[in-house]
Amino acid sequence: MRVARVRWWKAALLTLAIASLALIVVACGGNDSSDEATPADGTATTAGGLATNIGKDDRAQITGAGATFPAPIYQAWFDDYNKKVAKGVQVNYQSIGSGGGIQQFTEKTVDFGASDAPMSDAELAKATDAVHIPMVLGSVVLTYNVSGVNTPLKFDGDTIAKIYMGTIKKWNDPAIAALNSGMKLPDADIQVVYRSDGSGTTFVWTDYLSSVSADWKSKVGTSKNPSWPVGQGGKGNEGVTTAVKQTPNAIGYVELNYAIANKLAFADIKNKAGKFITPSIDATSAAAAGVTIPDDYRVSIVNASGEGAYPIASFTYLLVHKDTQSCDKQKPLVNMLWWVFHDKNANETAKSLNYAPLPATLQPKVDATLKTLTCNGQPILPKG
Amino acid sequence: MTSIVEASDMRRRRRHFIDRTMTGVMVGAAVVGVIPLVLILFYLLKEGIPGLSLSLFTEDPNRPGLPGGGVRNSIVGSAIMVTVATLIGVPIAVGCGIFLSEFGQNRLGTVLRFLVDVLAGIPSITIGLFIYGLMVVTRGEFTGFAGGLALSILFLPIVARITEEMMLLVPRSLREASLALGAPSWMTTLRVVVPTALPGIATGVMLALSRIAGEAAPLLFTALGNQFFSTDLFHAMDALPLRIFVYAVGPYDYWHDQAWAMSLILVTFILVVSLIVRAVIGTRVTVRS
């Protein structure tokens, strides 16, 4: 009896072991499918005097981490690059937040970082060789939950600042009514919602409010995590969305791509030129076209002056080292960045995921920056 | 006469009333306690089954925005890191448990027992940060091995204490019989006590396995995650809980479906392990009686 029983549990353990082994074998067996992806579909075209697929024979496992907002487009690009151009290059990107991206980049635990907000002077002092590469543009939209409103509401910066300061309290306030003539807005309190976690989205939002309202600038300021005068918090885009959806008469802010993917209602915002702009990918790209960009790209593009520019927009950056001692990772990384900016499908990929590509006018400047990157003191991309 | 009968009858009815009321309250408490589990399982099945498919196990994630694909990299990564944790954790934890039960009836044993209990109470995110400082910052790379190491620290106190408990359950008479036959103390421990307690120790190992398999916090700053399939222990590695975390808050609907399906896979794994544990415990009780 005893022997039989002991065997029984041993058999159970053995079964578990075999089952897990089988799972691994089955899982590994599927490896072939990903290798059959079609090779370079016309990626060998030249751009700026260089083939776009100059890194096709590279081999490297590269790790990057940072901002959450651009994670889907980065992963999409890096995955396409692995499947269509350079099979030996796996660029792994994980979203840990902009602050985390700068931190890990400075600690050199990752090969590149990513952040929605540019590094501050204090942060740059700890990572003096950091180079900002603007990758795409993001914008922040105002979303709301007001019953009986079918056409998009219209807002200007001053009104939004006053709502978030708590000086405009009701939906039927004259300031809102003046912007939305002909619409019936309820005599109800505005329920303000903000992001409770420190985020690049909040940075852009408060940056915009600071640029349009002196009151906001002096009392609250620009920050990833300010002390909010009024309102309730929600964690992440999804937390803000849920809070706005569940609270009648609520108002909140989320990223444009999140709002489009989740079919949220969002407001038209009055830009510097006096036009009401419906948030869109093209209007976001336009914001970068109307601003003089410094060589390190650390610039705010909120409240940009172009006619069609959406006013609440920002760059999102990749952070790379200007020079590294080893070429093992820097070279494949730079080759891949060249592909991202010159492959004819890369911009379409960005648009299909609701990210705004850089305006074409900015491209030569980014090319020049990529050509300044070196490993072991040697330039990676040929000059000219 | 009748009044005495009536009085005792009333007292009896009161006792019955209180008895039934309290039983009802206890049953109610038990039901309320089980409701969350039932609801979670029901909700998991409802949300998780639509996302389940064979490709979930055999394919790697598609690029974002392209529905389909699988989480093979996460399943294999989890399996590898849990295996590493077990390989590191079992010898140390079982050794620690043997010491505590057989040779730990002294001051050193008391201190060690206390420390193991403290270790069991440390939040898993703290353990992740500790390994991050110890291995990731110094080596300059997030690695699957660091993830496995963090999990092994979670694993250690659970198995150590269960090993101790199980070995203390071995009857004293068995040890005395072995010693009386001339076996030295070490042989008694290794050849008599440990084999007798082995089903119990195996139970502890499996309980700890199901505990660490679902942990995301210690992996965030150690294994990091990886959207590519990688079995390289010295590179970033993916894990099911990490991918659930990312997909659950992501912008795409099919990510949400896959997050539910992955949760279902994890819970099924834990449920299966629990059932095996029950079977093993049942065995142990029969052996002893």
Interface residues (C-beta under 8 A of the other chain):
Chain A: M1 R2 R5 V6 W8 W9 A12 L13 L16 S20 L23 I24 V26 A27 C28 G29 G30 N31 S33 S34 Q61 T63 A65 A71 P72 I73 Q75 A76 F78 D79 D80 N82 Q90 N92 Y93 Q94 S95 I96 E107 K108 T109 V110 G236 N237 E238 N257 Y258 A261 N262 S352 L353
Chain B: F57 T58 E59 D60 N62 R63 P64 G65 L66 R72 I75 V76 A79 V136 V137 G140 E141 F142 P199 A202 M206 L220 L224 G225 N226 Q227 F228 F229 S230 T231 D232 H235 A236 V246 V249 G250 P251 Y252 V272 V273 I276 A279 V280 T283 T286 V287
